[in-house]
Amino acid sequence: MIEWNRILQEKRYSPEEPDKLVISFAAFLKRKKKVGRVLDLGCGAGRHLIYMAKQGFEAHGIDIAETGLNATKCRLKKQNLEAHIVKCHMNFLPYVDSCFDAVICLHTIYHQKFKGMQRTISEIHRILKENGFLSVNFLSKRTYKYGKGEKVEENTFIGQEGIEKGVLHHFTDKEEIMCLFKDFTIIKMESQERKIEGKLSSRWILTATI
């Protein structure tokens, strides 16, 4: 938590423009028509929460970092928007069963060990309504950061330098994702890759339902 309070003070870690994945996911949800209540799991400084609120969804967000939540509140107030924000850990969501139509979880779930990821996915499954939807991404083992830092378990490393020093990262592959989401129906799964200063950045993008 200390690391994220520090990191979210950096402007590049608290942008205002939503990720293209969220824009596409919001359009997808609108086509479903009955989707109303959406949770941004790991909302950070609130860019996706705010976008969903602007799109007319009942927007909820959780995060463990006070810095991000405070930034989210300020941005909501500035834009005269309403959303429901809770400080909590992603493995212990303070919501009743089957209460959300959709969950967004980007750049979040892989900052823990494998068992923690399993716990988060179980919680997402619990709070999603039947036929609810999930948009989530993971770091791929193909990305240039794989294997760097202190190894704490298989495919899991703690950064030792730069802005993400002290932050845990788990890297995955298609087979592991299929195992993690055995209780979901996968709508779409794809690899998203690009070069950053000559280095390969690779993530898995997943859309699923229950």
C-alpha positions as CSV (number, residue, x, y, z in Angstrom):
1,M,0.0,0.0,0.0
2,I,2.9,2.4,0.8
3,E,4.3,1.9,-2.6
4,W,1.0,2.7,-4.4
5,N,0.4,5.8,-2.3
6,R,3.9,7.0,-3.5
7,I,3.4,5.8,-7.1
8,L,0.0,7.4,-7.6
9,Q,1.5,10.8,-6.9
10,E,3.3,10.5,-10.2
11,K,1.4,12.1,-13.1
12,R,2.0,9.2,-15.5
13,Y,0.4,6.8,-13.1
14,S,-2.7,8.9,-12.6
15,P,-3.8,9.9,-16.2
16,E,-7.2,11.3,-16.8
17,E,-7.9,9.7,-20.2
18,P,-9.5,6.3,-20.1
19,D,-7.8,3.2,-21.5
20,K,-9.1,2.2,-25.0
21,L,-10.1,-1.1,-23.4
22,V,-12.6,0.6,-21.1
23,I,-14.0,2.7,-23.9
24,S,-14.7,-0.5,-25.9
25,F,-16.0,-2.3,-22.8
26,A,-18.4,0.5,-22.0
27,A,-19.8,0.4,-25.6
28,F,-20.1,-3.4,-25.3
29,L,-22.1,-3.0,-22.0
30,K,-24.4,-0.4,-23.5
31,R,-25.3,-2.9,-26.3
32,K,-26.4,-5.3,-23.5
33,K,-28.9,-2.5,-22.3
34,K,-29.6,-4.1,-18.9
35,V,-26.2,-3.3,-17.5
36,G,-26.3,-0.6,-14.8
37,R,-24.0,-1.1,-11.8
38,V,-20.3,-1.3,-12.6
39,L,-17.3,-1.8,-10.3
40,D,-13.8,-0.5,-11.1
41,L,-11.6,-2.8,-9.1
42,G,-8.4,-1.0,-8.4
43,C,-9.6,2.4,-9.5
44,G,-6.4,4.3,-8.7
45,A,-6.9,8.0,-9.5
46,G,-10.3,7.3,-11.0
47,R,-10.0,7.7,-14.7
48,H,-12.1,4.6,-15.6
49,L,-14.6,5.2,-12.7
50,I,-15.1,8.7,-14.0
51,Y,-15.5,7.6,-17.6
52,M,-18.1,5.0,-16.6
53,A,-20.0,7.6,-14.6
54,K,-20.0,9.9,-17.6
55,Q,-21.4,7.1,-19.7
56,G,-24.4,6.9,-17.4
57,F,-23.5,3.8,-15.4
58,E,-23.9,3.6,-11.6
59,A,-20.1,3.7,-11.0
60,H,-18.4,2.1,-8.0
61,G,-14.7,1.9,-7.3
62,I,-12.3,0.3,-4.8
63,D,-8.7,0.8,-4.1
64,I,-6.3,0.3,-1.2
65,A,-4.3,3.5,-1.8
66,E,-5.5,6.7,-0.1
67,T,-3.6,8.8,-2.6
68,G,-5.6,7.4,-5.5
69,L,-9.0,7.6,-3.7
70,N,-8.4,11.3,-2.8
71,A,-7.5,12.1,-6.4
72,T,-10.6,10.3,-7.5
73,K,-12.8,12.3,-5.1
74,C,-11.3,15.6,-6.3
75,R,-11.8,14.7,-9.9
76,L,-15.4,13.7,-9.3
77,K,-16.2,16.9,-7.5
78,K,-14.5,19.0,-10.2
79,Q,-16.7,17.4,-12.9
80,N,-19.8,17.3,-10.8
81,L,-20.1,13.6,-11.0
82,E,-21.3,11.0,-8.5
83,A,-19.7,7.6,-7.8
84,H,-19.4,5.3,-4.8
85,I,-15.8,4.8,-3.5
86,V,-14.6,2.3,-0.9
87,K,-11.1,1.8,0.5
88,C,-10.4,-2.0,0.7
89,H,-8.2,-4.8,-0.5
90,M,-9.2,-6.5,-3.8
91,N,-9.3,-9.9,-2.1
92,F,-12.0,-8.8,0.4
93,L,-14.7,-6.9,-1.4
94,P,-17.4,-5.4,0.9
95,Y,-20.3,-6.2,-1.3
96,V,-23.2,-8.7,-1.1
97,D,-23.3,-11.6,-3.6
98,S,-24.5,-11.0,-7.2
99,C,-24.7,-7.2,-7.0
100,F,-22.8,-5.9,-10.0
101,D,-23.6,-6.1,-13.7
102,A,-19.9,-5.7,-14.7
103,V,-16.4,-5.4,-13.2
104,I,-13.4,-3.6,-14.7
105,C,-10.0,-4.8,-13.4
106,L,-7.1,-3.3,-15.4
107,H,-3.5,-3.1,-14.3
108,T,-4.4,-4.4,-10.9
109,I,-4.9,-8.1,-10.4
110,Y,-1.4,-9.2,-11.2
111,H,0.2,-7.1,-8.4
112,Q,0.0,-10.1,-6.0
113,K,1.0,-13.8,-5.8
114,F,-0.9,-16.5,-7.6
115,K,-3.1,-17.5,-4.6
116,G,-4.0,-13.8,-4.2
117,M,-5.1,-13.7,-7.9
118,Q,-7.2,-16.8,-7.3
119,R,-8.9,-15.1,-4.3
120,T,-9.6,-11.9,-6.3
121,I,-11.1,-13.9,-9.2
122,S,-13.3,-15.8,-6.7
123,E,-14.5,-12.5,-5.2
124,I,-15.3,-11.1,-8.7
125,H,-17.3,-14.2,-9.4
126,R,-19.2,-13.8,-6.1
127,I,-20.2,-10.2,-6.6
128,L,-21.1,-10.5,-10.3
129,K,-24.7,-11.1,-11.3
130,E,-25.6,-14.1,-13.5
131,N,-24.7,-13.1,-17.0
132,G,-22.5,-10.3,-15.6
133,F,-19.4,-9.2,-17.4
134,L,-15.7,-8.8,-16.6
135,S,-12.9,-6.9,-18.4
136,V,-9.4,-7.7,-17.0
137,N,-5.8,-7.7,-18.1
138,F,-2.6,-9.6,-17.1
139,L,1.1,-9.2,-17.7
140,S,2.4,-11.8,-20.2
141,K,5.5,-13.8,-19.6
142,R,6.6,-12.5,-23.1
143,T,6.9,-8.9,-21.7
144,Y,10.4,-7.5,-21.3
145,K,10.0,-7.1,-17.5
146,Y,9.5,-10.9,-17.0
147,G,12.2,-12.3,-14.8
148,K,13.5,-9.0,-13.5
149,G,13.7,-8.3,-9.8
150,E,13.5,-10.5,-6.7
151,K,11.7,-13.8,-7.4
152,V,9.2,-14.6,-4.7
153,E,7.5,-17.6,-6.4
154,E,7.1,-19.0,-9.9
155,N,6.5,-16.2,-12.4
156,T,6.3,-13.6,-9.6
157,F,8.9,-10.9,-9.0
158,I,9.3,-7.8,-6.9
159,G,10.7,-4.8,-8.7
160,Q,14.1,-3.6,-7.5
161,E,14.5,-0.4,-9.4
162,G,12.6,2.6,-10.9
163,I,9.2,3.9,-9.9
164,E,7.8,0.4,-9.2
165,K,10.5,-0.6,-6.8
166,G,9.0,-2.8,-4.1
167,V,5.9,-3.6,-6.2
168,L,5.1,-7.3,-6.9
169,H,4.3,-8.4,-10.5
170,H,2.9,-11.8,-11.5
171,F,3.4,-12.9,-15.2
172,T,1.1,-15.4,-16.9
173,D,0.3,-17.2,-20.0
174,K,-2.8,-18.5,-21.9
175,E,-2.9,-21.8,-20.1
176,E,-2.8,-20.3,-16.7
177,I,-5.6,-17.8,-17.5
178,M,-7.8,-20.6,-18.8
179,C,-7.2,-22.4,-15.4
180,L,-7.9,-19.2,-13.4
181,F,-11.2,-18.6,-15.2
182,K,-12.5,-22.1,-15.3
183,D,-15.7,-20.9,-13.6
184,F,-16.3,-18.2,-16.2
185,T,-17.3,-18.3,-19.9
186,I,-14.5,-16.5,-21.9
187,I,-16.0,-14.2,-24.5
188,K,-12.7,-13.0,-25.9
189,M,-9.0,-13.4,-25.0
190,E,-6.2,-11.9,-26.9
191,S,-2.5,-10.8,-26.6
192,Q,-1.8,-7.1,-26.9
193,E,1.8,-6.3,-27.7
194,R,3.8,-3.2,-28.6
195,K,7.3,-1.9,-28.5
196,I,8.4,0.6,-25.8
197,E,11.8,2.1,-26.6
198,G,12.7,-1.1,-28.4
199,K,11.4,-3.4,-25.6
200,L,8.4,-5.7,-26.0
201,S,5.4,-4.9,-23.7
202,S,3.0,-7.8,-23.7
203,R,-0.3,-8.2,-21.9
204,W,-3.3,-10.6,-22.0
205,I,-6.7,-9.0,-22.4
206,L,-9.8,-11.0,-21.3
207,T,-13.5,-10.4,-21.5
208,A,-15.6,-13.0,-19.7
209,T,-19.0,-13.6,-18.2
210,I,-20.6,-16.0,-15.7
